[in-house]
Amino acid sequence: MNNFFNIQHPTKGRMVYNAYEYQEKLLSTYHNYRFNINMLPRQTGKSTTAAGYLLWYAMFVPDSVILIAAHKYAGAQEIMQRIRYAYELCPNHIRAGVTSYNKGSIDFDNGSRIVAQATTENTGRGMSLTLVYLDEFAFVQNANEFYTSTYPVISSGKDTKVIITSTPNGVGNMFYRLWEGAIQKTSEFKPFTIKWSDVPGRDEAWKKQTIANSSELQFAQEFEVNF
C-alpha cells in the first residue's frame, strides 16, 4: 500500500498512501485476526485503510468473496469508489485482471469478487463470503437481524474474516454489545481503538477549535469515541 496504493487527498489530490503508525497497527490487526472490531474517531483514514486492504486481499488471495456493507448504500459505494480509483492506478505488474467492473461490484480473473451493498437483514444471504467489512455498524438500524443471518456464513470457514468499524452511537445496540464482548474477552473479536491525538496534526489547539465549531458532546462521540 505504501508503494502502489493511490488515494485522493481532499486538499493535495492524488498521492500514494503513506500509513501512519496506528494505521500500520490496524492493518496488522486486520491480517492476523479473523474477527476484528474497531472503534475509531472520525477522519482517521479508517475507510481508506480498509479499502487498500480489501483491494490487496482480492488481488492476492484468489477465489475470495468480499462483502462491503454500510448503513447506507452510498457509504458502501464510497468505499468501492476508493477501491476502483486505487485499482485503476495500480501498475500492471501488481494489478490483477478483471472480468466484470462496475459501481457495485468487481470480479477479478483470479476468481475473487468484491461486492458493495447496504446493510439489511438479507445482505449477503446466499453468498459464500470470505471477508465481510461492516462500515459504521453502530448506525445500522437492523444490525441484530443482519448479524444473526451473516454470522453462520462467516463462522463456517476456518480462514473467513469479519471487520467491523464504527464510531460509537450510544449503548444497547449490536456494535456496543460486540465491543463490550471484545473488551471483556468473552468473544473472539480483537478490539482496536486509538486516541484522537494519535492522528498527526491533532493537538489541544485543534481540539479547542473543533469543540468551538461543534460541541463538547459531539467531540466526545465523534473524536473521543465515548459511548
N, C-alpha and C positions, 0 to 999 in steps of 0.2 A: 504493500500500500504506500509506503514511503517513497517508492521508486516509480510506480506505474499508475497509481490511483489519483485521477484528476478530480477536483471539486470546483464548484462555483462559489467563490467567496463573495459575500454581499457587497463588499467595497473594493476588493482587489481583483475581482473577476476570476478567470481560470488560473488555477495553481495546483501544484502537486501536494497531496495530503502530507502533512508533517505531524505525526502523532505527538501529543503532549504525553507526559509521563503517566497520567491517570488513564489516558486512552490506550496506551500500551498494556497497562494492567487489565483494563476492561477487555481488550482483545484476547489476552491470555486466559482470562476467566471464561469467555465465550468458548474458547477452543478446548480447554481442559476439563470442563464440567458439562454434563448433559443437561442439567436443569439450572437455569440462570434467572435471577430476578434482580433488576437494577432500579434503584430509586435515585434519580439524578436531577439536578437543578435544570432549569430552562436554559437553552442556548449554551449547552456544553459540548455540542457536536455528537450527541449520542446517536441521532438518526444517521448522520453521515458516516460515523464509525461502523454502525450496523450495516449500512449499505455496502461499504467496502468489504466487510467480512462475508456478507451473503453472496456478493459477486464472486469473490475468491472461491468460496465453498462450491458454488455452482460450476465454476470452470475447472476446478481441480479435484473435486470429489464426484466422479461420474455417477450417473443414474440417481441423482439426488432430486427430491421434490421439495421445494422450499415455498412455504406459505408466508406471505406478509399480510398481517391483519391489523387494521387500525379501527378506532371507534367510528371513524367516518371514512368512506371510500376515498375521498380527496386526500386524506392523510396517507393511506396506503399507496396511492398513485404518486404522491410527492416523493416517497422513498424509492419507488420504482423509477421515477424520473432521474434521481441521482444515480441509480444503478445504470440506466441507459446512457446517461452522459458519460460516466466513467468507462463503460464498456466501449463506446464509440471512440474514445481517445486512447484506449489501450494499444500498445504496439502489436503488430501481427504475431510476433513470436510468443506473446503472452495470451492473446485473445483466442478463446475457443470460438468455433463457428456456431452459427445459429440456423435453425430450420424454421422458426416462427418468431416474429418480433413485432410486438405491438404495445399499447399503453398498459394493458392489464396483465400481460404475461410474456415471458421469453422462454423459448425452447432451444436448448443447445444441442449440438450434434454429438455430444458425449452422453446423451440420454438424460441430462439434468434439465430441470424446469424451475422457473421462479414465477409465482402467481401472486397477484395483489388483490385483496378483497376487503370489504367492510366486515367487521366482526358481528356475526349474527349466530343464532343457535345452530344454523345449518352450514356455516362457513367451514370448508374443508371436509365436509361429510362425503364419504365415498372416495376420498383421495388417500393414497399410500404416502404419508408425509414423512420426510426425513428430518426436516428442520422447520420449526414454527417460530416466527418472530411476531410478537404482540406489542404494538406501539401504543403508549398512553392507555394502558389497560385499566387503570383506575377510573377512567371516564366512560367505559363501556357499560351500557345500560343492562344488557343481558349477559354479563360476564359469567355468572354461575352456570347458565344453560350451555353457553359456548364451551366452557372449560370441561363440563361434565361429558359433553359429546366428543370433545377432541382428545382428552387425556388418554383414553384407551388406545387410540391410534398411536400416540407418541410412546406410551409405555410398552407397547407390544414389541418394539425393536430394542436391540442391545446398544446401538450407537445413535439412535434418534435423539434430537435435541429440541429444547424449547427455551427461548429467550424472551423474557418479559421485561419491558421497560416502561417506566411511567414517572411522572411527578405525583405526589400524593393528592387525594381527593376525599379527605375525611376518613372516618373509621367505619368498620362494618361491611365494607364492600369486599369483593373477591381479592382484589390486589392487596388490601390491608391484611386479610387473613393469610394469604400466601407469604407476604413479607414477614409477618409475625412468626409464622412457622419456620421460615428460613433463619431468622434471628435466634429463635429458641432451639434450633437444630432438631426440630421434630419432623422435618421433611428433608428431601434430597436437594432442595433448592439452595444454590450458592448465592448469598446476598452480596451486592456491590453497591456502594454509595460513595460520594465524595462531598467535600465542603465547597461552598460557593467560592471560597478563597483559593481553592486548588487550581482554578482557571487563571492562567496568566493575565495580568492586567486588572484583576478584580481585587481592590483593596478597600479599606474603610471609607475612603472618599467616594469610591464607586458605590458602596453600599448606601451611604448617606444620600447621594444624588438619586439613586434608584428608588429609595423609600419616599423621597420628596416628590418624585414623579408618579408614584403609585400609592402604596400604603404599607404600613408595617405588617398588616395581616397578609397582604398579597406577597410581600417579600418572604414572610415566614413559610408560606406554602410553596411558592414558585422557586425560591432560591435556597432557603434553609431546609427545604423538604421536610417540614413538620406536618404531621397529620392533624 
